[in-house]
Amino acid sequence: MLSVPSGYVSYLWTPSGQTTNSIVVSAPGAYSVSVSDGSCTGSSTVSVTENALPSVSISPALPSAVCKGNSVSLHASGDSSAYSWSPSSGLNVYSGATVIATPNSTTNYIVTATDTNGCTNSASVTVQIFQLPIVVITPPVSVVCAGNSATLNATGAVNYSWSPSTYLNSTSGPTVISTTPSANISYTVTGTDANNCINTATANVVVTPLLQSPAVISPLELCQNSVSTPLTATPNPGTATCYGIQVQREERGV
């Protein structure tokens, strides 16, 4: 805006031809104003120059893709001394050349650069967020008798890595076998999807000891030429699922 003191009788600006005491200019060049108080006239000329907008860019320049929960560093550069970022969600700071972005969802970030002349310019970059794979182990708890094995199957990802390796027939792939574990053990599978995002799941293998003689079939007496009699095994109170059976039988003839 160009202006001269108010209170004169007339004003004339060139080259615009406006007749107010102030005008708004949008292009560089020389501007003159003639004023009159009714008796005398005077004029003045001013040169308007145009400052270039500051240069500004963001690296990485291409859209950045990260897995949810991870961060990406965004750096603004150019011929400015001040930078401000928006939106503020997911940013560790909102001003300065470098910020760390950890958004919960895909977000377009804009940086505004301001130079010493007060001119501003902006640049933007999109941070794309990939959701983590949902990794599941089936079954989550396996109860096996001592000497038996448990099969664990993972789903939800592309590649799988299992740990610890104790008792396992393999430490990779969706399906592994815990071969005759001798003690309770917890396994963790790390699943990686097509975007290289990872997530984990855990399953437990519970080993039940094998008891020698928790159940006994009571002796029965059979008479000669009698009909067959069913035998019933009754577990001892408090015994585990896995057990051996001891059979006792007596035969008596008549």
Backbone as CSV, one residue per row, in Angstrom:
resi,resn,N_x,N_y,N_z,CA_x,CA_y,CA_z,C_x,C_y,C_z
1,MET,0.846,-1.186,0.000,0.000,0.000,0.000,0.887,1.243,0.000
2,LEU,0.514,2.211,-0.829,1.186,3.506,-0.873,0.214,4.567,-0.366
3,SER,0.712,5.486,0.465,-0.190,6.512,1.005,0.559,7.809,1.249
4,VAL,-0.197,8.922,1.240,0.310,10.249,1.592,-0.632,10.822,2.645
5,PRO,-0.232,11.863,3.361,-1.111,12.406,4.410,-2.473,12.827,3.862
6,SER,-3.481,12.637,4.657,-4.822,13.084,4.273,-4.976,14.570,4.572
7,GLY,-6.032,15.195,4.077,-6.300,16.601,4.344,-6.116,17.498,3.137
8,TYR,-5.569,16.951,2.059,-5.457,17.734,0.837,-6.800,17.766,0.116
9,VAL,-6.907,18.705,-0.790,-8.147,18.846,-1.537,-8.252,17.767,-2.617
10,SER,-7.132,17.459,-3.274,-7.189,16.470,-4.358,-5.902,15.641,-4.387
11,TYR,-6.065,14.447,-4.995,-4.947,13.508,-5.160,-5.043,12.910,-6.546
12,LEU,-3.893,12.649,-7.150,-3.884,11.978,-8.441,-2.642,11.106,-8.540
13,TRP,-2.902,9.809,-8.663,-1.799,8.837,-8.755,-1.600,8.445,-10.215
14,THR,-0.354,8.283,-10.552,-0.018,7.763,-11.880,0.959,6.603,-11.698
15,PRO,0.800,5.519,-12.475,-0.056,5.463,-13.679,-1.482,4.976,-13.404
16,SER,-1.876,4.770,-12.143,-3.176,4.142,-11.885,-4.354,5.086,-12.101
17,GLY,-4.145,6.422,-11.938,-5.225,7.385,-12.095,-6.151,7.452,-10.896
18,GLN,-5.791,6.811,-9.781,-6.650,6.835,-8.595,-6.551,8.183,-7.903
19,THR,-7.627,8.563,-7.172,-7.709,9.901,-6.580,-7.906,9.850,-5.071
20,THR,-7.421,8.814,-4.426,-7.485,8.714,-2.967,-6.096,8.950,-2.398
21,ASN,-6.025,9.158,-1.083,-4.722,9.435,-0.488,-3.864,8.173,-0.341
22,SER,-4.476,6.991,-0.515,-3.710,5.735,-0.438,-4.196,4.777,-1.514
23,ILE,-3.276,3.978,-2.037,-3.626,2.993,-3.056,-2.898,1.686,-2.744
24,VAL,-3.435,0.603,-3.275,-2.822,-0.714,-3.148,-2.211,-1.084,-4.494
25,VAL,-0.934,-1.437,-4.485,-0.267,-1.811,-5.728,0.071,-3.288,-5.686
26,SER,0.069,-3.928,-6.847,0.354,-5.350,-6.930,1.467,-5.667,-7.919
27,ALA,2.099,-4.636,-8.442,3.175,-4.855,-9.398,4.301,-3.863,-9.125
28,PRO,5.529,-4.259,-9.411,6.641,-3.339,-9.195,6.624,-2.213,-10.226
29,GLY,7.310,-1.099,-9.912,7.398,0.035,-10.835,7.465,1.347,-10.089
30,ALA,7.443,2.445,-10.847,7.487,3.793,-10.273,6.073,4.344,-10.184
31,TYR,5.709,4.854,-9.025,4.382,5.413,-8.799,4.535,6.862,-8.322
32,SER,3.738,7.781,-8.933,3.781,9.203,-8.579,2.412,9.654,-8.095
33,VAL,2.421,10.611,-7.180,1.187,11.188,-6.690,1.323,12.715,-6.705
34,SER,0.261,13.375,-7.190,0.189,14.836,-7.155,-0.922,15.234,-6.197
35,VAL,-0.618,16.167,-5.305,-1.613,16.616,-4.334,-1.787,18.133,-4.451
36,SER,-2.985,18.588,-4.039,-3.264,20.019,-4.068,-4.059,20.390,-2.834
37,ASP,-3.705,21.569,-2.267,-4.453,22.074,-1.123,-5.448,23.152,-1.533
38,GLY,-5.632,23.327,-2.848,-6.555,24.332,-3.381,-5.820,25.505,-3.948
39,SER,-4.606,25.711,-3.453,-3.808,26.832,-3.947,-2.501,26.358,-4.564
40,CYS,-1.888,25.446,-3.891,-0.593,24.943,-4.346,-0.683,23.452,-4.635
41,THR,0.226,23.003,-5.484,0.296,21.581,-5.799,1.704,21.078,-5.528
42,GLY,1.805,19.806,-5.317,3.098,19.152,-5.106,3.022,17.697,-5.567
43,SER,4.159,17.101,-5.787,4.168,15.705,-6.266,5.326,14.954,-5.648
44,SER,5.212,13.652,-5.694,6.259,12.773,-5.161,6.205,11.455,-5.924
45,THR,7.373,10.817,-6.051,7.475,9.550,-6.773,8.170,8.513,-5.887
46,VAL,7.690,7.309,-5.946,8.280,6.214,-5.181,8.436,5.004,-6.084
47,SER,9.493,4.245,-5.860,9.746,3.035,-6.645,9.376,1.803,-5.818
48,VAL,8.577,0.938,-6.399,8.153,-0.289,-5.731,8.906,-1.466,-6.364
49,THR,9.620,-2.199,-5.541,10.330,-3.392,-6.023,9.629,-4.644,-5.505
50,GLU,9.800,-5.734,-6.212,9.163,-6.995,-5.846,10.221,-7.997,-5.400
51,ASN,10.062,-8.502,-4.184,10.982,-9.511,-3.671,10.497,-10.902,-4.065
52,ALA,11.417,-11.738,-4.473,11.063,-13.115,-4.835,10.661,-13.887,-3.588
53,LEU,9.761,-14.846,-3.784,9.375,-15.699,-2.657,10.541,-16.585,-2.262
54,PRO,10.649,-16.894,-0.973,11.746,-17.771,-0.556,11.565,-19.176,-1.130
55,SER,12.664,-19.813,-1.433,12.597,-21.203,-1.880,12.451,-22.101,-0.659
56,VAL,11.702,-23.190,-0.820,11.516,-24.132,0.295,11.222,-25.509,-0.278
57,SER,11.805,-26.509,0.329,11.548,-27.896,-0.069,11.630,-28.777,1.176
58,ILE,11.033,-29.964,1.064,11.036,-30.919,2.172,11.709,-32.188,1.709
59,SER,12.575,-32.731,2.544,13.139,-34.054,2.270,12.726,-34.993,3.405
60,PRO,12.327,-36.235,3.071,12.199,-36.746,1.708,11.074,-36.062,0.950
61,ALA,11.306,-35.839,-0.354,10.335,-35.110,-1.155,9.144,-35.973,-1.529
62,LEU,9.388,-37.272,-1.735,8.302,-38.168,-2.097,7.513,-38.555,-0.852
63,PRO,6.273,-38.996,-1.036,5.499,-39.450,0.134,6.259,-40.510,0.923
64,SER,6.281,-40.355,2.229,6.950,-41.307,3.103,5.924,-42.281,3.660
65,ALA,6.273,-43.557,3.667,5.366,-44.583,4.194,6.040,-45.274,5.369
66,VAL,5.365,-45.292,6.508,5.894,-45.937,7.700,4.800,-46.774,8.338
67,CYS,5.213,-47.771,9.099,4.270,-48.596,9.835,3.760,-47.826,11.050
68,LYS,2.525,-48.077,11.427,1.933,-47.372,12.556,2.791,-47.554,13.800
69,GLY,3.043,-46.435,14.476,3.889,-46.464,15.656,5.327,-46.077,15.372
70,ASN,5.715,-46.073,14.084,7.059,-45.663,13.711,7.075,-44.188,13.349
71,SER,8.278,-43.630,13.190,8.440,-42.200,12.936,9.229,-41.963,11.660
72,VAL,9.077,-40.749,11.131,9.866,-40.319,9.976,10.336,-38.897,10.239
73,SER,11.604,-38.618,9.870,12.176,-37.288,10.040,11.930,-36.472,8.782
74,LEU,11.351,-35.270,8.946,11.075,-34.358,7.837,11.968,-33.131,7.975
75,HIS,12.668,-32.781,6.891,13.608,-31.657,6.955,13.280,-30.639,5.875
76,ALA,13.086,-29.373,6.285,12.819,-28.279,5.355,14.109,-27.523,5.069
77,SER,14.299,-27.132,3.832,15.496,-26.379,3.458,15.123,-25.307,2.440
78,GLY,15.987,-24.311,2.283,15.759,-23.207,1.361,16.539,-21.990,1.814
79,ASP,16.104,-20.809,1.369,16.808,-19.580,1.740,16.050,-18.794,2.796
80,SER,15.371,-19.516,3.697,14.622,-18.877,4.782,15.273,-19.191,6.122
81,SER,14.902,-18.408,7.106,15.435,-18.609,8.445,14.385,-19.104,9.428
82,ALA,13.121,-19.097,9.021,12.052,-19.498,9.930,11.107,-20.450,9.206
83,TYR,10.726,-21.518,9.919,9.824,-22.521,9.352,8.759,-22.865,10.387
84,SER,7.527,-23.019,9.923,6.447,-23.478,10.795,5.715,-24.613,10.082
85,TRP,5.274,-25.612,10.890,4.670,-26.824,10.340,3.222,-26.960,10.781
86,SER,2.412,-27.556,9.894,1.022,-27.858,10.230,0.577,-29.066,9.412
87,PRO,-0.404,-29.841,9.917,-1.007,-29.738,11.255,-0.022,-30.193,12.325
88,SER,-0.363,-29.932,13.559,0.545,-30.256,14.657,0.447,-31.711,15.100
89,SER,-0.619,-32.424,14.695,-0.818,-33.795,15.171,0.319,-34.699,14.721
90,GLY,0.879,-35.410,15.677,1.941,-36.358,15.389,3.325,-35.771,15.322
91,LEU,3.478,-34.458,15.482,4.788,-33.821,15.393,5.393,-33.616,16.785
92,ASN,6.723,-33.776,16.861,7.389,-33.532,18.144,7.539,-32.042,18.419
93,VAL,7.706,-31.223,17.374,7.756,-29.756,17.480,7.006,-29.194,16.276
94,TYR,6.666,-27.907,16.334,5.870,-27.303,15.267,6.653,-26.258,14.497
95,SER,7.890,-25.983,14.889,8.705,-24.997,14.193,10.132,-25.519,14.077
96,GLY,10.899,-24.874,13.202,12.278,-25.309,12.981,12.390,-26.078,11.676
97,ALA,13.614,-26.258,11.228,13.842,-26.908,9.938,13.524,-28.394,9.969
98,THR,13.706,-29.059,11.118,13.533,-30.504,11.191,12.505,-30.870,12.247
99,VAL,11.583,-31.753,11.871,10.579,-32.254,12.811,10.524,-33.770,12.684
100,ILE,10.023,-34.416,13.730,9.814,-35.868,13.731,8.306,-36.107,13.711
101,ALA,7.839,-36.830,12.686,6.403,-37.089,12.531,6.091,-38.535,12.901
102,THR,5.111,-38.694,13.815,4.620,-40.023,14.203,3.094,-39.980,14.189
103,PRO,2.504,-39.826,13.022,1.037,-39.714,12.964,0.349,-41.056,13.160
104,ASN,-0.896,-41.012,13.626,-1.692,-42.229,13.783,-2.345,-42.661,12.480
105,SER,-2.478,-41.738,11.546,-3.073,-42.048,10.250,-2.355,-41.229,9.189
106,THR,-2.614,-41.556,7.930,-1.960,-40.850,6.828,-2.242,-39.353,6.924
107,THR,-1.161,-38.535,6.879,-1.281,-37.093,7.109,-0.441,-36.328,6.093
108,ASN,-0.997,-35.220,5.584,-0.271,-34.309,4.696,0.263,-33.144,5.530
109,TYR,1.595,-33.037,5.602,2.223,-31.975,6.387,2.661,-30.825,5.476
110,ILE,2.435,-29.598,5.955,2.792,-28.385,5.216,3.792,-27.579,6.048
111,VAL,4.883,-27.156,5.406,5.838,-26.273,6.069,5.773,-24.910,5.391
112,THR,5.697,-23.851,6.191,5.671,-22.478,5.689,6.983,-21.812,6.047
113,ALA,7.688,-21.335,5.022,8.982,-20.676,5.217,8.805,-19.169,5.118
114,THR,9.454,-18.431,6.009,9.395,-16.966,6.023,10.810,-16.414,5.950
115,ASP,11.058,-15.512,4.967,12.412,-14.963,4.833,12.535,-13.634,5.565
116,THR,13.678,-12.992,5.428,13.951,-11.750,6.163,13.106,-10.579,5.674
117,ASN,12.524,-10.712,4.476,11.655,-9.654,3.955,10.202,-9.846,4.368
118,GLY,9.944,-10.925,5.091,8.583,-11.213,5.493,7.785,-11.948,4.430
119,CYS,8.445,-12.350,3.346,7.758,-13.108,2.296,7.682,-14.575,2.703
120,THR,6.624,-15.246,2.301,6.414,-16.631,2.698,6.209,-17.521,1.478
121,ASN,6.537,-18.771,1.654,6.283,-19.801,0.654,6.099,-21.118,1.399
122,SER,5.523,-22.104,0.762,5.247,-23.355,1.457,5.531,-24.560,0.571
123,ALA,5.682,-25.704,1.224,5.850,-26.998,0.565,5.122,-28.025,1.411
124,SER,4.803,-29.164,0.822,4.064,-30.192,1.565,4.576,-31.568,1.214
125,VAL,4.321,-32.513,2.116,4.664,-33.917,1.896,3.660,-34.766,2.665
126,THR,3.357,-35.931,2.123,2.403,-36.833,2.755,3.138,-37.969,3.444
127,VAL,2.783,-38.213,4.690,3.302,-39.359,5.430,2.193,-40.398,5.475
128,GLN,2.417,-41.502,4.779,1.410,-42.565,4.715,1.652,-43.583,5.821
129,ILE,0.587,-43.974,6.491,0.679,-44.912,7.610,0.106,-46.264,7.202
130,PHE,0.922,-47.318,7.368,0.465,-48.684,7.159,0.068,-49.277,8.509
131,GLN,-1.104,-49.903,8.568,-1.536,-50.554,9.794,-0.707,-51.819,10.023
132,LEU,-0.527,-52.178,11.294,0.220,-53.379,11.625,-0.614,-54.619,11.331
133,PRO,0.032,-55.707,10.932,-0.730,-56.939,10.707,-1.299,-57.470,12.019
134,ILE,-2.434,-58.131,11.938,-3.041,-58.754,13.118,-2.616,-60.219,13.114
135,VAL,-1.660,-60.542,13.960,-1.077,-61.883,13.999,-1.752,-62.693,15.102
136,VAL,-2.169,-63.911,14.755,-2.877,-64.782,15.698,-2.251,-66.168,15.650
137,ILE,-2.061,-66.783,16.821,-1.602,-68.166,16.900,-2.773,-69.042,17.340
138,THR,-2.947,-70.151,16.636,-3.991,-71.124,16.980,-3.352,-72.474,17.262
139,PRO,-3.661,-73.096,18.411,-4.441,-72.522,19.520,-3.546,-71.623,20.376
140,PRO,-4.137,-70.690,21.121,-3.321,-69.835,21.986,-2.731,-70.587,23.170
141,VAL,-3.403,-71.667,23.579,-2.901,-72.524,24.659,-3.061,-73.972,24.224
142,SER,-1.969,-74.711,24.266,-1.998,-76.141,23.940,-1.650,-76.934,25.190
143,VAL,-2.507,-77.874,25.546,-2.243,-78.754,26.685,-1.947,-80.139,26.121
144,VAL,-0.739,-80.630,26.378,-0.327,-81.921,25.832,0.181,-82.816,26.948
145,CYS,0.049,-84.109,26.735,0.619,-85.067,27.672,2.121,-85.152,27.451
146,ALA,2.834,-85.450,28.497,4.281,-85.621,28.393,4.588,-86.652,27.323
147,GLY,5.528,-86.316,26.442,5.887,-87.209,25.357,5.142,-86.947,24.071
148,ASN,4.116,-86.094,24.123,3.383,-85.740,22.921,3.858,-84.396,22.382
149,SER,3.350,-84.009,21.203,3.762,-82.769,20.549,2.573,-81.834,20.375
150,ALA,2.874,-80.553,20.150,1.831,-79.542,19.937,2.092,-78.836,18.618
151,THR,1.059,-78.671,17.811,1.160,-77.963,16.540,0.617,-76.551,16.710
152,LEU,1.404,-75.553,16.304,1.020,-74.152,16.420,0.936,-73.550,15.019
153,ASN,-0.144,-72.837,14.746,-0.356,-72.253,13.423,-0.582,-70.746,13.538
154,ALA,0.215,-69.954,12.804,0.106,-68.492,12.836,-0.549,-67.990,11.557
155,THR,-1.378,-66.959,11.688,-2.042,-66.329,10.550,-1.966,-64.813,10.693
156,GLY,-2.239,-64.108,9.572,-2.331,-62.652,9.608,-1.166,-61.926,8.972
157,ALA,-0.091,-62.609,8.624,1.075,-61.960,8.029,1.543,-62.767,6.821
158,VAL,2.712,-62.410,6.301,3.283,-63.104,5.146,4.436,-63.999,5.570
159,ASN,5.334,-63.454,6.366,6.477,-64.218,6.859,6.425,-64.291,8.379
160,TYR,6.941,-65.407,8.923,6.847,-65.635,10.358,8.192,-66.116,10.900
161,SER,8.506,-65.637,12.105,9.707,-66.068,12.805,9.332,-66.407,14.240
162,TRP,9.746,-67.621,14.697,9.338,-68.114,16.014,10.513,-68.111,16.980
163,SER,10.201,-67.856,18.234,11.219,-67.940,19.289,10.536,-68.286,20.619
164,PRO,11.253,-68.940,21.552,12.603,-69.492,21.365,12.539,-70.733,20.476
165,SER,13.698,-71.262,20.125,13.749,-72.421,19.241,13.603,-73.744,19.991
166,THR,13.543,-73.681,21.320,13.482,-74.888,22.148,12.310,-75.781,21.747
167,TYR,12.590,-77.026,21.449,11.627,-78.071,21.082,11.026,-77.890,19.692
168,LEU,11.255,-76.771,19.023,10.588,-76.527,17.747,11.265,-77.287,16.604
169,ASN,10.439,-77.756,15.677,10.997,-78.414,14.491,11.490,-77.395,13.472
170,SER,11.008,-76.127,13.587,11.429,-75.050,12.696,11.177,-73.720,13.399
171,THR,11.928,-72.694,12.997,11.723,-71.363,13.586,11.139,-70.384,12.571
172,SER,10.694,-70.875,11.419,10.083,-70.010,10.416,8.898,-70.724,9.790
173,GLY,8.070,-69.943,9.115,6.881,-70.499,8.486,5.659,-70.344,9.363
174,PRO,4.462,-70.472,8.779,3.231,-70.267,9.549,2.933,-71.378,10.540
175,THR,3.433,-72.605,10.286,3.121,-73.735,11.160,4.396,-74.377,11.685
176,VAL,4.449,-74.543,13.000,5.586,-75.211,13.640,5.051,-76.257,14.609
177,ILE,5.951,-77.183,14.978,5.588,-78.242,15.928,6.551,-78.190,17.110
178,SER,5.965,-78.094,18.290,6.751,-78.219,19.515,6.837,-79.711,19.814
179,THR,8.005,-80.296,19.530,8.162,-81.741,19.554,8.487,-82.243,20.955
180,THR,7.576,-83.008,21.503,7.700,-83.630,22.830,8.338,-82.715,23.860
181,PRO,7.744,-81.563,24.129,8.308,-80.679,25.157,8.279,-81.352,26.524
182,SER,9.300,-81.105,27.309,9.383,-81.718,28.631,8.934,-80.770,29.740
183,ALA,8.667,-79.510,29.395,8.232,-78.525,30.397,7.361,-77.484,29.716
184,ASN,6.595,-76.772,30.513,5.772,-75.692,29.977,6.655,-74.664,29.278
185,ILE,6.161,-74.098,28.171,6.966,-73.125,27.429,6.051,-72.156,26.700
186,SER,6.519,-70.924,26.569,5.787,-69.876,25.858,6.530,-69.532,24.570
187,TYR,5.795,-69.488,23.454,6.391,-69.175,22.158,5.855,-67.839,21.645
188,THR,6.730,-67.077,20.997,6.356,-65.810,20.370,6.644,-65.896,18.881
189,VAL,5.643,-65.517,18.073,5.839,-65.457,16.634,5.822,-63.991,16.202
190,THR,6.788,-63.620,15.360,6.857,-62.278,14.797,6.437,-62.364,13.337
191,GLY,5.323,-61.698,13.011,4.800,-61.734,11.654,5.125,-60.460,10.900
192,THR,5.577,-60.585,9.657,5.891,-59.455,8.787,4.973,-59.479,7.579
193,ASP,4.313,-58.334,7.277,3.390,-58.323,6.145,4.070,-57.792,4.888
194,ALA,3.290,-57.569,3.835,3.845,-57.140,2.552,4.434,-55.740,2.605
195,ASN,4.054,-54.931,3.604,4.597,-53.578,3.760,5.788,-53.538,4.713
196,ASN,6.259,-54.734,5.104,7.363,-54.859,6.067,6.991,-54.341,7.452
197,CYS,5.698,-54.283,7.736,5.252,-53.965,9.080,5.192,-55.260,9.886
198,ILE,5.509,-55.164,11.177,5.580,-56.363,12.008,4.666,-56.252,13.225
199,ASN,4.249,-57.424,13.693,3.501,-57.522,14.931,3.768,-58.911,15.501
200,THR,3.423,-59.120,16.750,3.733,-60.386,17.404,2.496,-60.983,18.062
201,ALA,2.588,-62.275,18.337,1.566,-62.992,19.101,2.283,-64.042,19.939
202,THR,1.630,-64.480,21.010,2.237,-65.426,21.941,1.284,-66.587,22.202
203,ALA,1.846,-67.772,22.315,1.061,-68.963,22.657,1.814,-69.764,23.704
204,ASN,1.077,-70.500,24.517,1.672,-71.300,25.589,1.415,-72.783,25.344
205,VAL,2.444,-73.564,25.601,2.313,-75.016,25.560,2.447,-75.521,26.993
206,VAL,1.400,-76.176,27.487,1.360,-76.681,28.859,1.505,-78.201,28.814
207,VAL,2.499,-78.714,29.538,2.778,-80.142,29.535,2.193,-80.774,30.788
208,THR,1.349,-81.794,30.611,0.739,-82.506,31.723,1.500,-83.802,31.959
209,PRO,2.002,-84.029,33.181,2.760,-85.257,33.449,1.891,-86.498,33.253
210,LEU,2.529,-87.591,32.880,1.843,-88.866,32.715,1.967,-89.659,34.003
211,LEU,0.851,-89.953,34.659,0.865,-90.727,35.894,0.850,-92.220,35.570
212,GLN,1.422,-93.005,36.428,1.580,-94.430,36.143,0.286,-95.221,36.312
213,SER,-0.390,-95.074,37.449,-1.587,-95.881,37.689,-2.644,-95.078,38.433
214,PRO,-3.200,-94.047,37.772,-4.201,-93.256,38.476,-5.573,-93.899,38.514
215,ALA,-5.796,-94.947,37.702,-7.127,-95.557,37.671,-6.986,-97.065,37.741
216,VAL,-7.894,-97.684,38.417,-7.868,-99.134,38.611,-9.250,-99.689,38.292
217,ILE,-9.261,-100.792,37.549,-10.521,-101.481,37.306,-10.682,-102.547,38.379
218,SER,-11.733,-102.446,39.108,-11.942,-103.357,40.239,-12.102,-104.798,39.755
219,PRO,-11.659,-105.775,40.567,-11.800,-107.190,40.208,-13.274,-107.573,40.113
220,LEU,-13.556,-108.442,39.180,-14.916,-108.949,39.022,-14.877,-110.475,39.045
221,GLU,-15.934,-111.066,39.474,-16.076,-112.518,39.461,-17.057,-112.905,38.370
222,LEU,-16.638,-113.804,37.515,-17.497,-114.277,36.458,-17.829,-115.741,36.679
223,CYS,-19.055,-116.056,36.595,-19.465,-117.453,36.715,-19.411,-118.102,35.338
224,GLN,-19.159,-119.412,35.368,-19.100,-120.138,34.118,-20.439,-120.027,33.395
225,ASN,-20.316,-119.798,32.054,-21.495,-119.652,31.196,-22.316,-118.396,31.492
226,SER,-21.707,-117.432,32.252,-22.449,-116.195,32.534,-22.336,-115.247,31.354
227,VAL,-23.252,-114.272,31.309,-23.172,-113.257,30.256,-22.005,-112.349,30.559
228,SER,-21.529,-111.626,29.511,-20.388,-110.723,29.706,-20.775,-109.576,30.618
229,THR,-19.816,-109.135,31.368,-20.027,-108.032,32.308,-19.122,-106.867,31.935
230,PRO,-19.646,-105.627,31.782,-18.790,-104.480,31.422,-17.817,-104.155,32.542
231,LEU,-16.652,-103.675,32.151,-15.637,-103.234,33.102,-15.632,-101.712,33.101
232,THR,-15.609,-101.111,34.274,-15.638,-99.650,34.383,-14.378,-99.165,35.080
233,ALA,-13.685,-98.206,34.416,-12.491,-97.605,35.020,-12.888,-96.315,35.688
234,THR,-12.488,-96.107,36.912,-12.798,-94.901,37.663,-11.507,-94.200,38.037
235,PRO,-11.294,-92.989,37.534,-10.061,-92.278,37.885,-10.003,-91.987,39.371
236,ASN,-8.780,-92.002,39.877,-8.603,-91.594,41.255,-8.855,-90.098,41.373
237,PRO,-9.376,-89.642,42.488,-9.667,-88.216,42.648,-8.397,-87.380,42.485
238,GLY,-8.520,-86.246,41.721,-7.408,-85.308,41.597,-6.358,-85.708,40.591
239,THR,-6.577,-86.743,39.806,-5.559,-87.150,38.840,-5.619,-86.277,37.602
240,ALA,-4.519,-86.237,36.814,-4.436,-85.432,35.606,-5.141,-86.132,34.458
241,THR,-5.188,-85.433,33.320,-5.853,-85.996,32.155,-5.103,-87.199,31.609
242,CYS,-3.774,-87.139,31.659,-2.955,-88.194,31.081,-2.687,-89.266,32.138
243,TYR,-2.960,-90.502,31.796,-2.728,-91.554,32.779,-2.636,-92.899,32.082
244,GLY,-2.041,-93.872,32.812,-2.046,-95.263,32.389,-3.116,-96.000,33.184
245,ILE,-3.543,-97.130,32.712,-4.607,-97.887,33.396,-4.082,-99.266,33.759
246,GLN,-4.315,-99.637,34.997,-3.922,-100.960,35.482,-5.184,-101.804,35.632
247,VAL,-5.181,-102.955,34.998,-6.366,-103.820,35.022,-6.109,-105.011,35.919
248,GLN,-7.037,-105.210,36.808,-6.979,-106.386,37.652,-8.208,-107.248,37.364
249,ARG,-7.994,-108.528,37.234,-9.113,-109.403,36.883,-8.994,-110.718,37.620
250,GLU,-10.092,-111.230,38.039,-10.136,-112.550,38.633,-11.177,-113.381,37.923
251,GLU,-10.885,-114.623,37.740,-11.856,-115.526,37.153,-12.074,-116.702,38.106
252,ARG,-13.262,-117.029,38.266,-13.598,-118.169,39.113,-14.529,-119.113,38.345
253,GLY,-14.210,-120.296,38.405,-15.101,-121.282,37.816,-16.077,-121.815,38.841
254,VAL,-17.172,-122.322,38.386,-18.177,-122.874,39.287,-18.086,-124.361,39.273
